[in-house]
């Protein structure tokens, strides 16, 4: 029998598809833009796969949308240890939930959120002096820490089956600086995390010279009449610079026929500007390999299904990551995207890399 404690940050990830690059201090604005909660469905997906595992699991959780609702929807009869005082939950509610789960003596804390949630969980454990392992279900926009499973399904499987743990980093960034284009990670804590192939690495910042690649990609774009959805990151930002406009380095920009149609676009902005033929240009995240589902939620399943995909990267980055990953929030689409993907590494050269 394994006792698993569940904590869901129900507002995590709400800012992604509406272009806010996070939800810290932006919940009301995200709602005004039409954002829908993302973490609850991710939690339910993870729990459904946890329930399918052969290991007997006793699930402990916080009340309402911080775990109880999702657990019942996934078929569990959870032990509810306490509940938040307000409908609008906060960082302190996450920390209070962790303290109660530690009191219950759980073997693992499974949390759903992003890096901010990971910090709340890890710092609370540190304050308590508790050595309880943690595992993140990726539900936020920023997922820089190496304490997350690569997908909700992977989190459910690993929570039931892991046999040992290792020390990993919890990192976070300043979201206000992030929105302004400044990305600097800060080590916030260390945590014990289950060992498994489906736990993601820490995101690497930086990337090396990509001028020749950017020049080649931009040259092809200028000769094409398609609508281009240009993702975030330094590699694609170099393409934007070659096209002659100041793009959003950490956002998504839409370009067609020499004109910037939308800068720092939300999902709805992108959908409004799609044409007859659309091409998504993305670069995998260094150290992790994600091309969808980390920092570019605006490029939603609805956008992907109407577009071609052009993955670009330096050779060194590909050597470092080994595989590509996707976590779109749509399991059927993720499955369709898996397999071999051509990645452009130069003017003419392409390499095959597997999407896993």
C-alpha positions in Angstrom: 0.0 0.0 0.0 1.3 3.4 -0.9 -0.1 6.6 0.7 -0.1 9.5 -1.8 -0.9 13.1 -0.9 -2.5 15.2 -3.6 -2.3 19.0 -3.9 -3.8 20.9 -6.9 -3.2 24.5 -7.6 -6.5 25.1 -9.5 -5.3 28.4 -11.1 -2.0 27.2 -12.4 -1.5 27.5 -16.1 -4.5 29.8 -16.7 -2.4 32.6 -18.2 -0.8 30.4 -20.8 -3.2 30.3 -23.7 -4.3 34.0 -23.2 -0.7 35.1 -23.5 0.1 36.1 -19.9 3.1 33.7 -19.6 2.0 32.8 -16.1 -0.6 33.5 -13.5 1.3 35.1 -10.6 -0.7 38.2 -9.6 -2.6 37.9 -13.0 -5.6 35.6 -12.1 -8.3 38.3 -12.6 -6.7 39.5 -15.9 -6.5 35.9 -17.1 -10.2 35.4 -16.3 -11.1 38.7 -18.1 -9.3 37.3 -21.2 -11.4 34.2 -21.1 -8.9 31.8 -19.5 -10.2 28.5 -18.4 -8.7 26.4 -15.5 -6.1 24.0 -16.8 -4.7 22.3 -13.7 -7.9 20.4 -12.7 -8.1 18.4 -16.0 -4.4 17.7 -15.8 -4.8 16.4 -12.2 -7.7 14.1 -13.2 -5.7 12.7 -16.1 -2.8 11.9 -13.8 -5.1 10.3 -11.2 -6.8 8.2 -13.8 -3.5 6.7 -14.7 -2.5 6.3 -11.1 -5.7 4.4 -10.5 -4.9 2.0 -13.4 -1.6 0.9 -11.8 -1.3 -2.5 -10.0 0.0 -0.8 -6.8 -2.7 -0.3 -4.1 -2.9 3.5 -3.4 -4.6 5.3 -0.5 -5.2 8.9 -1.7 -5.1 11.8 0.8 -6.0 15.3 -0.5 -7.2 18.8 0.3 -10.9 19.7 -0.2 -12.7 21.1 -3.2 -10.8 22.0 -6.3 -7.5 21.6 -4.5 -7.8 17.8 -5.0 -11.0 16.3 -3.7 -13.1 17.2 -6.8 -10.5 15.8 -9.2 -9.9 12.7 -7.2 -13.6 11.8 -7.1 -13.9 12.4 -10.9 -11.0 10.0 -11.4 -12.7 7.3 -9.4 -11.0 7.6 -6.0 -12.7 7.9 -2.6 -10.0 10.2 -1.1 -9.4 11.0 2.5 -9.9 14.7 2.7 -7.5 16.1 5.3 -8.8 19.8 5.3 -10.2 22.4 3.0 -9.2 26.0 1.9 -11.1 28.8 3.7 -11.9 30.7 0.4 -13.0 29.7 -3.1 -10.1 31.6 -4.5 -7.1 29.7 -3.4 -3.6 31.1 -2.7 0.0 30.1 -2.2 -0.7 29.8 1.5 -3.4 27.2 0.9 -0.9 25.1 -1.0 1.5 25.3 1.9 -1.2 24.5 4.4 -2.2 21.5 2.4 1.4 20.2 2.4 1.6 20.6 6.2 -1.5 18.6 6.7 -0.4 15.8 4.3 2.9 15.6 6.1 1.0 15.1 9.4 -0.8 12.2 7.8 2.5 10.5 7.0 2.1 10.2 3.2 4.8 8.5 1.2 4.7 11.0 -1.7 3.2 14.4 -2.4 1.8 14.6 -5.9 1.2 18.2 -6.8 -0.3 19.9 -9.9 0.9 23.3 -11.0 4.0 25.0 -12.2 7.3 26.2 -10.7 5.6 28.5 -8.2 3.6 25.6 -6.8 6.8 23.5 -6.7 8.5 26.2 -4.7 5.6 26.3 -2.2 5.7 22.5 -1.8 9.5 22.2 -1.5 9.9 25.2 0.9 7.2 23.9 3.2 8.8 20.5 3.4 12.1 22.2 4.1 10.6 24.3 6.9 9.1 21.2 8.5 12.3 19.2 8.1 10.3 16.5 6.3 11.9 14.2 3.8 8.8 13.3 1.8 9.4 12.8 -1.9 7.5 15.1 -4.3 6.4 14.7 -8.0 4.9 17.4 -10.1 2.1 17.1 -12.7 2.9 19.8 -15.2 0.0 22.2 -15.0 1.7 25.7 -15.1 3.1 27.9 -17.9 6.6 27.9 -16.4 8.0 24.4 -15.8 11.8 25.0 -15.3 12.3 22.6 -12.3 13.4 19.1 -12.6 10.7 17.7 -10.2 8.0 17.3 -12.9 7.0 14.2 -14.8 7.0 14.9 -18.6 3.2 14.4 -18.8 0.2 13.9 -16.4 0.0 10.3 -17.5 3.7 9.7 -16.7 3.1 11.3 -13.3 0.3 8.9 -12.5 2.4 5.9 -13.5 5.5 7.0 -11.7 3.7 7.9 -8.5 2.5 4.3 -8.1 5.6 2.4 -9.4 8.8 4.3 -8.3 11.2 2.4 -6.1 13.8 5.0 -5.2 14.3 8.8 -5.2 17.1 11.3 -6.0 17.7 14.9 -5.2 16.6 17.4 -7.8 16.3 21.2 -8.3 13.3 23.4 -7.8 13.8 26.6 -9.9 11.7 29.6 -10.5 11.8 32.9 -12.3 10.3 36.4 -11.8 7.1 36.4 -13.9 7.1 40.2 -14.3 10.7 40.1 -15.6 9.7 37.1 -17.7 6.9 39.0 -19.4 9.4 41.7 -20.2 11.8 39.3 -21.9 14.3 38.7 -19.1 14.7 35.0 -18.2 16.9 34.2 -15.3 16.2 31.1 -13.2 16.9 31.0 -9.5 17.5 27.8 -7.4 14.8 27.9 -4.7 15.1 24.5 -3.1 16.2 20.9 -3.4 13.7 18.0 -3.2 13.6 14.2 -3.3 11.9 13.1 -6.5 11.1 9.6 -7.8 13.7 8.2 -10.2 12.4 7.5 -13.7 12.9 8.1 -17.4 9.8 10.2 -17.5 11.0 12.9 -15.1 12.0 16.0 -17.0 15.4 17.7 -16.7 15.9 21.3 -15.6 15.4 23.7 -18.5 18.7 25.2 -19.8 18.9 28.9 -20.5 20.9 30.2 -23.3 21.7 28.4 -26.5 24.7 29.3 -28.7 25.0 30.9 -32.2 22.1 30.3 -34.5 22.5 33.2 -37.0 23.0 31.0 -40.1 20.0 28.9 -39.3 17.9 31.9 -38.5 18.9 33.6 -41.8 18.0 30.5 -43.8 14.6 30.1 -42.1 13.8 33.8 -42.5 14.7 33.6 -46.2 12.3 30.9 -46.8 9.5 32.6 -44.9 9.9 35.8 -46.9 9.3 33.8 -50.1 6.2 32.1 -48.8 2.6 33.3 -48.6 1.7 31.1 -45.6 0.8 32.4 -42.2 3.7 31.8 -39.8 3.1 31.2 -36.1 6.5 31.9 -34.5 7.1 30.5 -31.1 9.1 31.7 -28.1 12.8 31.2 -27.4 16.1 32.6 -28.5 16.4 30.4 -31.6 13.1 31.6 -33.1 13.7 35.1 -31.8 16.7 35.2 -34.1 14.4 34.3 -37.0 12.2 37.2 -36.0 15.2 39.6 -36.0 16.2 38.4 -39.5 12.6 39.1 -40.7 13.2 42.7 -39.5 10.8 43.0 -36.6 11.1 43.2 -32.8 9.2 40.1 -31.8 8.1 38.9 -28.4 11.1 36.8 -27.3 9.0 34.8 -24.8 5.7 35.0 -26.6 4.2 33.9 -29.9 4.0 36.2 -32.9 2.0 35.8 -36.1 3.6 36.8 -39.5 2.3 36.7 -43.0 3.6 38.2 -46.3 5.9 40.8 -44.7 3.5 41.9 -42.1 3.3 41.3 -38.3 -0.3 40.4 -37.7 -0.1 39.8 -33.9 2.7 40.3 -31.4 2.7 38.3 -28.2 -0.5 36.6 -29.4 -3.0 34.7 -27.3 -4.6 31.5 -28.6 -7.6 33.5 -29.8 -5.3 36.0 -31.5 -3.6 33.2 -33.4 -6.8 31.5 -34.4 -8.3 34.8 -35.7 -5.2 35.3 -38.0 -4.9 31.8 -39.4 -5.0 31.6 -43.2 -5.5 28.8 -45.8 -2.0 27.5 -45.0 -0.3 27.9 -41.7 3.2 26.9 -40.4 4.2 26.8 -36.8 7.9 27.4 -36.2 9.2 26.2 -32.8 12.5 25.2 -31.3 12.8 22.5 -28.6 13.6 23.7 -25.0 17.2 23.1 -24.2 17.8 20.3 -21.7 14.2 19.1 -22.0 13.2 18.7 -25.6 9.7 20.0 -25.4 8.3 21.6 -28.6 4.8 22.0 -27.3 3.4 22.4 -23.8 6.1 24.3 -22.1 6.0 28.1 -22.3 3.9 28.1 -25.6 0.4 27.1 -24.5 -0.9 29.8 -26.9 -0.1 27.3 -29.6 -3.0 25.2 -28.6 -4.3 21.9 -30.0 -6.8 23.9 -32.1 -3.9 25.8 -33.7 -1.7 22.8 -34.2 -4.4 20.8 -35.9 -4.7 23.6 -38.6 -0.9 24.0 -39.1 2.2 22.4 -40.5 5.1 22.1 -38.0 8.7 23.3 -38.6 11.1 22.5 -35.8 14.4 24.3 -35.9 17.4 23.9 -33.6 21.2 24.0 -33.5 23.0 20.7 -33.8 24.5 21.1 -30.3 21.0 21.5 -28.8 19.8 18.3 -30.5 22.9 16.5 -29.3 22.1 17.6 -25.7 18.4 16.7 -25.7 18.4 13.4 -27.7 14.6 13.3 -28.1 11.7 15.7 -28.6 8.6 15.8 -26.3 5.1 17.1 -26.5 2.5 17.8 -23.8 -0.3 19.7 -25.5 -3.0 18.8 -23.0 -4.7 16.7 -25.7 -3.6 13.1 -25.3 -4.9 12.1 -28.7 -3.0 14.9 -30.4 0.2 14.0 -28.4 -0.1 10.5 -29.7 -0.5 11.7 -33.3 2.6 13.9 -32.9 4.8 11.1 -31.7 7.2 9.5 -34.1 10.0 10.8 -36.2 10.2 14.6 -36.8 12.5 16.4 -39.2 14.4 19.2 -37.4 16.1 21.9 -39.5 19.6 22.5 -38.3 21.0 24.6 -41.3 20.2 26.1 -44.7 19.6 22.7 -46.3 20.4 20.1 -43.6 17.8 18.4 -41.5 18.0 15.7 -38.9 15.5 13.2 -37.7 14.6 13.2 -34.1 12.0 11.1 -32.4 9.0 12.7 -30.6 8.4 10.5 -27.5 
